[in-house]
Amino acid sequence: MPSNKRLGFFSRVLDRTDAGERYRLLTEQILHAERMGLDSAWIAQHHLDADEGGLPAPTVLLASIAARTSRIRLGTGVITLGLESPLRVAEDTAVLDLISNGRLEIGFGSGGSAKAYKAFGLDSDARAALYAEKLALVLRAWRGDPLEGGAVLYPTAPTLHQRLWQATFSVPGGTRAGKAGDGLMLSRTQPRPADKPDMTLWDMQNPIIDAYLKELPSGATPRILGSRSLFVADSHEEALRLTEIGLNRAAERAEAIGLPERRGSSLAETIKAWDLHVGTPDDVIESLSRDKSLERCTDVVFQVHSADPPHPYILRSIELLAEKVAPALGWRDAPARQPAAAE
């Protein structure tokens, strides 16, 4: 893969404030990412759980952000398709792609909590089948194929499938995305096999990339997105102080909902357990340089979770990523700061 990467900013919308302020701060963060020359901004969807992720309606918020930006690509990372009406998703994304002048990137996934599936009147155990069925319907609708009863989507989105990404933790998921010719989305962290608790993230993800590339149709251009947790600060001590606060909250949350224990015997071990890259630019450059799956990615997308520092530190982390970290790793030249499209 080429060393030059498309760089992105990702948010699960977890700023520690009320919902309206969360959306305002996220908008400011994405405006800043565009100003710093980043290529994309991605937002996650979560239903019915403010502590897991604060945004149930990503296309609504992205429509607002599209009106205030001009260049940065806007992505969903991801829409939990199994919980959605596929025709409404097709309609909303078709309209959003038009009003953003073709800047939309669509990530779909089959995740979501069992609690959310139950609230939506759906069977969590059937999520894989729901995902496959609904994805097929979205693709038909985007293309303008006749739907049940002969209706056709308006407006259609015949090129949007070329910007479709499938999120997965597994080799079969990589195979599925490759066969479809879609982009592959890899997570910032994922559960370790029970018999290999110290397995590195790249050792889990490289086989997924291998499966994806093996099945990719001849002549298709690979699109491999690696999401990573990263918090860059001017001070090593301040970065660790804020990260410890965030990781303690994340660990308490994980324990409360029955997820595996992820506290180490030291802060360094806990940072490792959460697959975080934390510290000064030099610290983070050294840490990222060891990641043997990132070098195979075409797109690298960074989020501050689960460190979750306050908003001003998120803005500074975006700056240091663009100005110091990415150029040092050979992923791109240092950017010239640009004005946002609309302040």
ZAVEX-146366 format. One record per residue (C-alpha): x, y, z; residue in one letter; residue number from 1. Coordinates in nm, 4 decimals. Example, Ala and Ser with C-alpha at 12.3 -4.5 7.8 and 13.67 -1.06 7.14 Angstrom:
<pts>
X 1.2300, Y -0.4500, Z 0.7800, resn a, resi 1
X 1.3670, Y -0.1060, Z 0.7140, resn s, resi 2
</pts>
This chain:
<pts>
X 0.0000, Y 0.0000, Z 0.0000, resn m, resi 1
X 0.1203, Y 0.3575, Z -0.0605, resn p, resi 2
X 0.2556, Y 0.5397, Z 0.2438, resn s, resi 3
X 0.0378, Y 0.8453, Z 0.1805, resn n, resi 4
X -0.2822, Y 0.8143, Z 0.3814, resn k, resi 5
X -0.6177, Y 0.9838, Z 0.3840, resn r, resi 6
X -0.6561, Y 1.1076, Z 0.7417, resn l, resi 7
X -0.9779, Y 1.1410, Z 0.9336, resn g, resi 8
X -1.1287, Y 1.2448, Z 1.2661, resn f, resi 9
X -1.3858, Y 1.0205, Z 1.4339, resn f, resi 10
X -1.6264, Y 1.0815, Z 1.7200, resn s, resi 11
X -1.8668, Y 0.8694, Z 1.9207, resn r, resi 12
X -2.0081, Y 1.1996, Z 2.0559, resn v, resi 13
X -1.9129, Y 1.1541, Z 2.4211, resn l, resi 14
X -1.8257, Y 1.5048, Z 2.5397, resn d, resi 15
X -1.9341, Y 1.5282, Z 2.9035, resn r, resi 16
X -2.2278, Y 1.7669, Z 2.8688, resn t, resi 17
X -2.5891, Y 1.7656, Z 2.7496, resn d, resi 18
X -2.6939, Y 1.6463, Z 2.4029, resn a, resi 19
X -2.7293, Y 1.9872, Z 2.2400, resn g, resi 20
X -2.3875, Y 2.0981, Z 2.3593, resn e, resi 21
X -2.2371, Y 1.7659, Z 2.2479, resn r, resi 22
X -2.3570, Y 1.8295, Z 1.8934, resn y, resi 23
X -2.2292, Y 2.1884, Z 1.8990, resn r, resi 24
X -1.8856, Y 2.0781, Z 2.0191, resn l, resi 25
X -1.8666, Y 1.7979, Z 1.7621, resn l, resi 26
X -1.9486, Y 2.0457, Z 1.4858, resn t, resi 27
X -1.6669, Y 2.2700, Z 1.6080, resn e, resi 28
X -1.4282, Y 1.9727, Z 1.6144, resn q, resi 29
X -1.5125, Y 1.8790, Z 1.2551, resn i, resi 30
X -1.4764, Y 2.2398, Z 1.1399, resn l, resi 31
X -1.1332, Y 2.2391, Z 1.3030, resn h, resi 32
X -1.0433, Y 1.9099, Z 1.1339, resn a, resi 33
X -1.1276, Y 2.0653, Z 0.7963, resn e, resi 34
X -0.9264, Y 2.3749, Z 0.8842, resn r, resi 35
X -0.6278, Y 2.1521, Z 0.9665, resn m, resi 36
X -0.6479, Y 1.9774, Z 0.6304, resn g, resi 37
X -0.7871, Y 1.6412, Z 0.7409, resn l, resi 38
X -0.9638, Y 1.4501, Z 0.4654, resn d, resi 39
X -1.2650, Y 1.3102, Z 0.6461, resn s, resi 40
X -1.4803, Y 1.3246, Z 0.9591, resn a, resi 41
X -1.6810, Y 1.0277, Z 1.0846, resn w, resi 42
X -1.9542, Y 1.0015, Z 1.3450, resn i, resi 43
X -2.0948, Y 0.6921, Z 1.5118, resn a, resi 44
X -2.4562, Y 0.6007, Z 1.5693, resn q, resi 45
X -2.5797, Y 0.4657, Z 1.9019, resn h, resi 46
X -2.9379, Y 0.4243, Z 2.0169, resn h, resi 47
X -3.0800, Y 0.4661, Z 2.3675, resn l, resi 48
X -2.7508, Y 0.4938, Z 2.5564, resn d, resi 49
X -2.5889, Y 0.8316, Z 2.6222, resn a, resi 50
X -2.2834, Y 0.6716, Z 2.7847, resn d, resi 51
X -2.2068, Y 0.4391, Z 2.4944, resn e, resi 52
X -2.2459, Y 0.7029, Z 2.2235, resn g, resi 53
X -2.4500, Y 1.0202, Z 2.2034, resn g, resi 54
X -2.5963, Y 1.0303, Z 1.8533, resn l, resi 55
X -2.8914, Y 0.8230, Z 1.7256, resn p, resi 56
X -2.9411, Y 1.0216, Z 1.4011, resn a, resi 57
X -2.6067, Y 1.0718, Z 1.2203, resn p, resi 58
X -2.7507, Y 1.1817, Z 0.8856, resn t, resi 59
X -2.9399, Y 1.4657, Z 1.0558, resn v, resi 60
X -2.6270, Y 1.6043, Z 1.2205, resn l, resi 61
X -2.4135, Y 1.5509, Z 0.9099, resn l, resi 62
X -2.6635, Y 1.7523, Z 0.7058, resn a, resi 63
X -2.6077, Y 2.0454, Z 0.9401, resn s, resi 64
X -2.2306, Y 2.0031, Z 0.9252, resn i, resi 65
X -2.2370, Y 1.9739, Z 0.5451, resn a, resi 66
X -2.3803, Y 2.3250, Z 0.5289, resn a, resi 67
X -2.0855, Y 2.4608, Z 0.7284, resn r, resi 68
X -1.8030, Y 2.2783, Z 0.5496, resn t, resi 69
X -1.6876, Y 2.2682, Z 0.1895, resn s, resi 70
X -1.4140, Y 2.0080, Z 0.1455, resn r, resi 71
X -1.3953, Y 1.7518, Z 0.4240, resn i, resi 72
X -1.5650, Y 1.4201, Z 0.3515, resn r, resi 73
X -1.8434, Y 1.3242, Z 0.5926, resn l, resi 74
X -1.8847, Y 0.9643, Z 0.7029, resn g, resi 75
X -2.1015, Y 0.7404, Z 0.9160, resn t, resi 76
X -1.8953, Y 0.5068, Z 1.1281, resn g, resi 77
X -2.1345, Y 0.3300, Z 1.1395, resn v, resi 78
X -2.5073, Y 0.3233, Z 1.0812, resn i, resi 79
X -2.6356, Y 0.0122, Z 1.2588, resn t, resi 80
X -2.8325, Y -0.1051, Z 0.9593, resn l, resi 81
X -3.0088, Y -0.3945, Z 1.1298, resn g, resi 82
X -3.2013, Y -0.1472, Z 1.3485, resn l, resi 83
X -3.3053, Y 0.0838, Z 1.0652, resn e, resi 84
X -3.5687, Y 0.1030, Z 0.7936, resn s, resi 85
X -3.3535, Y 0.0338, Z 0.4870, resn p, resi 86
X -3.5626, Y 0.2496, Z 0.2534, resn l, resi 87
X -3.5451, Y 0.5444, Z 0.4923, resn r, resi 88
X -3.1687, Y 0.4974, Z 0.5140, resn v, resi 89
X -3.1511, Y 0.4906, Z 0.1333, resn a, resi 90
X -3.3610, Y 0.8084, Z 0.1082, resn e, resi 91
X -3.1775, Y 0.9987, Z 0.3811, resn d, resi 92
X -2.8320, Y 0.9146, Z 0.2488, resn t, resi 93
X -2.9282, Y 0.9948, Z -0.1110, resn a, resi 94
X -3.0479, Y 1.3407, Z -0.0077, resn v, resi 95
X -2.7483, Y 1.3998, Z 0.2203, resn l, resi 96
X -2.5071, Y 1.3048, Z -0.0572, resn d, resi 97
X -2.6693, Y 1.5594, Z -0.2899, resn l, resi 98
X -2.6679, Y 1.8477, Z -0.0444, resn i, resi 99
X -2.3074, Y 1.7756, Z 0.0546, resn s, resi 100
X -2.1974, Y 1.7771, Z -0.3127, resn n, resi 101
X -2.0975, Y 1.4116, Z -0.3137, resn g, resi 102
X -1.8926, Y 1.4215, Z 0.0070, resn r, resi 103
X -2.0768, Y 1.1410, Z 0.1867, resn l, resi 104
X -1.9032, Y 0.8185, Z 0.2926, resn e, resi 105
X -2.1341, Y 0.5463, Z 0.4259, resn i, resi 106
X -2.0231, Y 0.2959, Z 0.6860, resn g, resi 107
X -2.2666, Y 0.0189, Z 0.7740, resn f, resi 108
X -2.2401, Y -0.2384, Z 1.0498, resn g, resi 109
X -2.4448, Y -0.5110, Z 1.2167, resn s, resi 110
X -2.3617, Y -0.4173, Z 1.5769, resn g, resi 111
X -2.5798, Y -0.2496, Z 1.8334, resn g, resi 112
X -2.6685, Y -0.3641, Z 2.1838, resn s, resi 113
X -2.9179, Y -0.6383, Z 2.2612, resn a, resi 114
X -3.1102, Y -0.3739, Z 2.4573, resn k, resi 115
X -3.1484, Y -0.1596, Z 2.1447, resn a, resi 116
X -3.2642, Y -0.4539, Z 1.9328, resn y, resi 117
X -3.5276, Y -0.5366, Z 2.1940, resn k, resi 118
X -3.6480, Y -0.1766, Z 2.2104, resn a, resi 119
X -3.6854, Y -0.1719, Z 1.8319, resn f, resi 120
X -3.8838, Y -0.4968, Z 1.8456, resn g, resi 121
X -3.6091, Y -0.6979, Z 1.6775, resn l, resi 122
X -3.4196, Y -1.0164, Z 1.7626, resn d, resi 123
X -3.0550, Y -0.9488, Z 1.8430, resn s, resi 124
X -2.9659, Y -1.3084, Z 1.7568, resn d, resi 125
X -3.0868, Y -1.2457, Z 1.4001, resn a, resi 126
X -2.8664, Y -0.9402, Z 1.3451, resn r, resi 127
X -2.6505, Y -1.0980, Z 1.0719, resn a, resi 128
X -2.9529, Y -1.1988, Z 0.8647, resn a, resi 129
X -3.1190, Y -0.8596, Z 0.9216, resn l, resi 130
X -2.8031, Y -0.6817, Z 0.8114, resn y, resi 131
X -2.7663, Y -0.8832, Z 0.4899, resn a, resi 132
X -3.1330, Y -0.8416, Z 0.3971, resn e, resi 133
X -3.1415, Y -0.4689, Z 0.4616, resn k, resi 134
X -2.8093, Y -0.4011, Z 0.2903, resn l, resi 135
X -2.9351, Y -0.5711, Z -0.0260, resn a, resi 136
X -3.2462, Y -0.3505, Z -0.0207, resn l, resi 137
X -3.0459, Y -0.0298, Z 0.0293, resn v, resi 138
X -2.8249, Y -0.1173, Z -0.2675, resn l, resi 139
X -3.1270, Y -0.1908, Z -0.4884, resn r, resi 140
X -3.2834, Y 0.1384, Z -0.3902, resn a, resi 141
X -2.9690, Y 0.3440, Z -0.4513, resn w, resi 142
X -2.9350, Y 0.1936, Z -0.8000, resn r, resi 143
X -3.2923, Y 0.2866, Z -0.8880, resn g, resi 144
X -3.4083, Y -0.0732, Z -0.9304, resn d, resi 145
X -3.7853, Y -0.1289, Z -0.8963, resn p, resi 146
X -3.8852, Y -0.2044, Z -0.5395, resn l, resi 147
X -4.1812, Y -0.4020, Z -0.4061, resn e, resi 148
X -4.4880, Y -0.2853, Z -0.5972, resn g, resi 149
X -4.2778, Y -0.1241, Z -0.8705, resn g, resi 150
X -4.1831, Y 0.1964, Z -0.6847, resn a, resi 151
X -3.8416, Y 0.3530, Z -0.7448, resn v, resi 152
X -3.6369, Y 0.5521, Z -0.4962, resn l, resi 153
X -3.6294, Y 0.9299, Z -0.5456, resn y, resi 154
X -3.3716, Y 1.0650, Z -0.5616, resn p, resi 155
X -3.1577, Y 0.7702, Z -0.6592, resn t, resi 156
X -2.7895, Y 0.7514, Z -0.5668, resn a, resi 157
X -2.6289, Y 0.5344, Z -0.8341, resn p, resi 158
X -2.2690, Y 0.6094, Z -0.7280, resn t, resi 159
X -2.3086, Y 0.5929, Z -0.3503, resn l, resi 160
X -2.2273, Y 0.2222, Z -0.3370, resn h, resi 161
X -1.8754, Y 0.3193, Z -0.4472, resn q, resi 162
X -1.8366, Y 0.4951, Z -0.1100, resn r, resi 163
X -1.9791, Y 0.2135, Z 0.1009, resn l, resi 164
X -1.7720, Y 0.0723, Z 0.3877, resn w, resi 165
X -1.8410, Y -0.2433, Z 0.5863, resn q, resi 166
X -1.7257, Y -0.2610, Z 0.9489, resn a, resi 167
X -1.6104, Y -0.5924, Z 1.0898, resn t, resi 168
X -1.4123, Y -0.7621, Z 1.3667, resn f, resi 169
X -1.3751, Y -1.0885, Z 1.1751, resn s, resi 170
X -1.2089, Y -1.2637, Z 0.8819, resn v, resi 171
X -1.5517, Y -1.3627, Z 0.7371, resn p, resi 172
X -1.6470, Y -0.9953, Z 0.7516, resn g, resi 173
X -1.3315, Y -0.9050, Z 0.5589, resn g, resi 174
X -1.4190, Y -1.1703, Z 0.3010, resn t, resi 175
X -1.7722, Y -1.0304, Z 0.2666, resn r, resi 176
X -1.6511, Y -0.6730, Z 0.2178, resn a, resi 177
X -1.3872, Y -0.7838, Z -0.0341, resn g, resi 178
X -1.6300, Y -0.9866, Z -0.2452, resn k, resi 179
X -1.8649, Y -0.6891, Z -0.2585, resn a, resi 180
X -1.5846, Y -0.4527, Z -0.3599, resn g, resi 181
X -1.6678, Y -0.2289, Z -0.0648, resn d, resi 182
X -1.4347, Y -0.0510, Z 0.1728, resn g, resi 183
X -1.3171, Y -0.2367, Z 0.4834, resn l, resi 184
X -1.3522, Y -0.0652, Z 0.8228, resn m, resi 185
X -1.1320, Y -0.1874, Z 1.1075, resn l, resi 186
X -1.1992, Y -0.0949, Z 1.4684, resn s, resi 187
X -0.9854, Y 0.1061, Z 1.7122, resn r, resi 188
X -0.9909, Y -0.1952, Z 1.9464, resn t, resi 189
X -1.1543, Y -0.5366, Z 1.9615, resn q, resi 190
X -1.1884, Y -0.8328, Z 2.1972, resn p, resi 191
X -0.8916, Y -1.0688, Z 2.2225, resn r, resi 192
X -0.9336, Y -1.4456, Z 2.1817, resn p, resi 193
X -0.9740, Y -1.6104, Z 2.5216, resn a, resi 194
X -0.6590, Y -1.8174, Z 2.4679, resn d, resi 195
X -0.4534, Y -1.5172, Z 2.3451, resn k, resi 196
X -0.5269, Y -1.2252, Z 2.5777, resn p, resi 197
X -0.2043, Y -1.0435, Z 2.4848, resn d, resi 198
X -0.2538, Y -1.0646, Z 2.1080, resn m, resi 199
X -0.1754, Y -0.7344, Z 1.9359, resn t, resi 200
X -0.4434, Y -0.5453, Z 1.7496, resn l, resi 201
X -0.2491, Y -0.5739, Z 1.4245, resn w, resi 202
X -0.2117, Y -0.9487, Z 1.4613, resn d, resi 203
X -0.5907, Y -0.9701, Z 1.4787, resn m, resi 204
X -0.6507, Y -0.7272, Z 1.1938, resn q, resi 205
X -0.3894, Y -0.8333, Z 0.9386, resn n, resi 206
X -0.5736, Y -1.1624, Z 0.8673, resn p, resi 207
X -0.8910, Y -0.9589, Z 0.8073, resn i, resi 208
X -0.7012, Y -0.7424, Z 0.5586, resn i, resi 209
X -0.5568, Y -1.0546, Z 0.3934, resn d, resi 210
X -0.9065, Y -1.2003, Z 0.3492, resn a, resi 211
X -1.0369, Y -0.8712, Z 0.2129, resn y, resi 212
X -0.7594, Y -0.8329, Z -0.0434, resn l, resi 213
X -0.7873, Y -1.1975, Z -0.1499, resn k, resi 214
X -1.1556, Y -1.1574, Z -0.2386, resn e, resi 215
X -1.1422, Y -0.8068, Z -0.3860, resn l, resi 216
X -1.2470, Y -0.8183, Z -0.7527, resn p, resi 217
X -0.9701, Y -0.7867, Z -1.0087, resn s, resi 218
X -0.9004, Y -0.4225, Z -1.0867, resn g, resi 219
X -1.0842, Y -0.2906, Z -0.7803, resn a, resi 220
X -0.8989, Y -0.0323, Z -0.5736, resn t, resi 221
X -0.8563, Y -0.1380, Z -0.2096, resn p, resi 222
X -1.0131, Y 0.0873, Z 0.0514, resn r, resi 223
X -0.8999, Y -0.0094, Z 0.4008, resn i, resi 224
X -0.9825, Y 0.2173, Z 0.6935, resn l, resi 225
X -0.8042, Y 0.1689, Z 1.0234, resn g, resi 226
X -0.9592, Y 0.3490, Z 1.3178, resn s, resi 227
X -0.7316, Y 0.4164, Z 1.6146, resn r, resi 228
X -0.7632, Y 0.5726, Z 1.9599, resn s, resi 229
X -0.5215, Y 0.8625, Z 1.9872, resn l, resi 230
X -0.4774, Y 1.1567, Z 2.2215, resn f, resi 231
X -0.1851, Y 1.3891, Z 2.1461, resn v, resi 232
X -0.0969, Y 1.6693, Z 2.3868, resn a, resi 233
X 0.1852, Y 1.9175, Z 2.4374, resn d, resi 234
X 0.2657, Y 1.7686, Z 2.7778, resn s, resi 235
X 0.3264, Y 1.3992, Z 2.8462, resn h, resi 236
X 0.2148, Y 1.4382, Z 3.2073, resn e, resi 237
X -0.1052, Y 1.6208, Z 3.1168, resn e, resi 238
X -0.1904, Y 1.3613, Z 2.8530, resn a, resi 239
X -0.1547, Y 1.0804, Z 3.1064, resn l, resi 240
X -0.3505, Y 1.2671, Z 3.3744, resn r, resi 241
X -0.6497, Y 1.3260, Z 3.1488, resn l, resi 242
X -0.6294, Y 0.9785, Z 2.9989, resn t, resi 243
X -0.6395, Y 0.8176, Z 3.3430, resn e, resi 244
X -0.9603, Y 1.0048, Z 3.4222, resn i, resi 245
X -1.1202, Y 0.8932, Z 3.0961, resn g, resi 246
X -1.0070, Y 0.5327, Z 3.1253, resn l, resi 247
X -1.1418, Y 0.5068, Z 3.4794, resn n, resi 248
X -1.4821, Y 0.6175, Z 3.3511, resn r, resi 249
X -1.4602, Y 0.3729, Z 3.0606, resn a, resi 250
X -1.3623, Y 0.0845, Z 3.2884, resn a, resi 251
X -1.6465, Y 0.1587, Z 3.5290, resn e, resi 252
X -1.8879, Y 0.1701, Z 3.2367, resn r, resi 253
X -1.7587, Y -0.1597, Z 3.0948, resn a, resi 254
X -1.7875, Y -0.3313, Z 3.4310, resn e, resi 255
X -2.1402, Y -0.1966, Z 3.4860, resn a, resi 256
X -2.2666, Y -0.3566, Z 3.1651, resn i, resi 257
X -2.0805, Y -0.6822, Z 3.2121, resn g, resi 258
X -1.7927, Y -0.6383, Z 2.9678, resn l, resi 259
X -1.4539, Y -0.7974, Z 3.0457, resn p, resi 260
X -1.2221, Y -0.6280, Z 3.2935, resn e, resi 261
X -0.9781, Y -0.3952, Z 3.1157, resn r, resi 262
X -0.7909, Y -0.2396, Z 3.4062, resn r, resi 263
X -0.4202, Y -0.3157, Z 3.4210, resn g, resi 264
X -0.1996, Y -0.3109, Z 3.7276, resn s, resi 265
X -0.0646, Y 0.0256, Z 3.6082, resn s, resi 266
X -0.1839, Y 0.3111, Z 3.3885, resn l, resi 267
X 0.0557, Y 0.1971, Z 3.1148, resn a, resi 268
X -0.0988, Y -0.1501, Z 3.1151, resn e, resi 269
X -0.4515, Y -0.0077, Z 3.1064, resn t, resi 270
X -0.3577, Y 0.2158, Z 2.8114, resn i, resi 271
X -0.2255, Y -0.0926, Z 2.6343, resn k, resi 272
X -0.5407, Y -0.2909, Z 2.7135, resn a, resi 273
X -0.7558, Y -0.0202, Z 2.5525, resn w, resi 274
X -0.5251, Y 0.0061, Z 2.2458, resn d, resi 275
X -0.4637, Y 0.3752, Z 2.3089, resn l, resi 276
X -0.1859, Y 0.5898, Z 2.1637, resn h, resi 277
X -0.1278, Y 0.8690, Z 2.4168, resn v, resi 278
X 0.1250, Y 1.1392, Z 2.4914, resn g, resi 279
X 0.3313, Y 1.4020, Z 2.3149, resn t, resi 280
X 0.3772, Y 1.3886, Z 1.9368, resn p, resi 281
X 0.7025, Y 1.1964, Z 1.9847, resn d, resi 282
X 0.5306, Y 0.9453, Z 2.2155, resn d, resi 283
X 0.2480, Y 0.8867, Z 1.9700, resn v, resi 284
X 0.4737, Y 0.8696, Z 1.6649, resn i, resi 285
X 0.6765, Y 0.5955, Z 1.8316, resn e, resi 286
X 0.3640, Y 0.4070, Z 1.9384, resn s, resi 287
X 0.1890, Y 0.4245, Z 1.6000, resn l, resi 288
X 0.5039, Y 0.3217, Z 1.4140, resn s, resi 289
X 0.4768, Y -0.0239, Z 1.5742, resn r, resi 290
X 0.1266, Y -0.0872, Z 1.4369, resn d, resi 291
X 0.1775, Y -0.3328, Z 1.1508, resn k, resi 292
X -0.1737, Y -0.3107, Z 1.0106, resn s, resi 293
X -0.1880, Y 0.0697, Z 0.9808, resn l, resi 294
X 0.0845, Y 0.0593, Z 0.7162, resn e, resi 295
X -0.1575, Y -0.1409, Z 0.4966, resn r, resi 296
X -0.4471, Y 0.1030, Z 0.5398, resn c, resi 297
X -0.5441, Y 0.3595, Z 0.2785, resn t, resi 298
X -0.7368, Y 0.5636, Z 0.5370, resn d, resi 299
X -0.6408, Y 0.6213, Z 0.9009, resn v, resi 300
X -0.9085, Y 0.7680, Z 1.1251, resn v, resi 301
X -0.8369, Y 0.8861, Z 1.4779, resn f, resi 302
X -1.0639, Y 0.9243, Z 1.7797, resn q, resi 303
X -0.9911, Y 1.0353, Z 2.1353, resn v, resi 304
X -1.2009, Y 0.7583, Z 2.2940, resn h, resi 305
X -1.1566, Y 0.6159, Z 2.5515, resn s, resi 306
X -0.9310, Y 0.8929, Z 2.6847, resn a, resi 307
X -1.2117, Y 1.1442, Z 2.6214, resn d, resi 308
X -1.0286, Y 1.4640, Z 2.7208, resn p, resi 309
X -1.2129, Y 1.7972, Z 2.7415, resn p, resi 310
X -1.3027, Y 1.9777, Z 2.4195, resn h, resi 311
X -1.0042, Y 2.2199, Z 2.4018, resn p, resi 312
X -0.7659, Y 1.9240, Z 2.4264, resn y, resi 313
X -0.9496, Y 1.7475, Z 2.1440, resn i, resi 314
X -0.8950, Y 2.0518, Z 1.9221, resn l, resi 315
X -0.5261, Y 2.0589, Z 2.0138, resn r, resi 316
X -0.4945, Y 1.6851, Z 1.9514, resn s, resi 317
X -0.6311, Y 1.7350, Z 1.5994, resn i, resi 318
X -0.3714, Y 2.0072, Z 1.5391, resn e, resi 319
X -0.0793, Y 1.7990, Z 1.6637, resn l, resi 320
X -0.1934, Y 1.4981, Z 1.4613, resn l, resi 321
X -0.2008, Y 1.7023, Z 1.1419, resn a, resi 322
X 0.1082, Y 1.9149, Z 1.2024, resn e, resi 323
X 0.3440, Y 1.6720, Z 1.3781, resn k, resi 324
X 0.2372, Y 1.3082, Z 1.3882, resn v, resi 325
X 0.1194, Y 1.2338, Z 1.0355, resn a, resi 326
X 0.4103, Y 1.4106, Z 0.8607, resn p, resi 327
X 0.6658, Y 1.2359, Z 1.0835, resn a, resi 328
X 0.5193, Y 0.8969, Z 0.9911, resn l, resi 329
X 0.5413, Y 0.9831, Z 0.6203, resn g, resi 330
X 0.1651, Y 0.9740, Z 0.5770, resn w, resi 331
X 0.1379, Y 1.3287, Z 0.4421, resn r, resi 332
X 0.3010, Y 1.6700, Z 0.4349, resn d, resi 333
X 0.2404, Y 1.9150, Z 0.7170, resn a, resi 334
X -0.0730, Y 2.1148, Z 0.6324, resn p, resi 335
X -0.1160, Y 2.4828, Z 0.5813, resn a, resi 336
X -0.3995, Y 2.5959, Z 0.8059, resn r, resi 337
X -0.7150, Y 2.6802, Z 0.6145, resn q, resi 338
X -1.0195, Y 2.8821, Z 0.7146, resn p, resi 339
X -1.3325, Y 2.6772, Z 0.7716, resn a, resi 340
X -1.6050, Y 2.7240, Z 0.5123, resn a, resi 341
X -1.8391, Y 2.8998, Z 0.7560, resn a, resi 342
X -1.7626, Y 3.0106, Z 1.1102, resn e, resi 343
</pts>
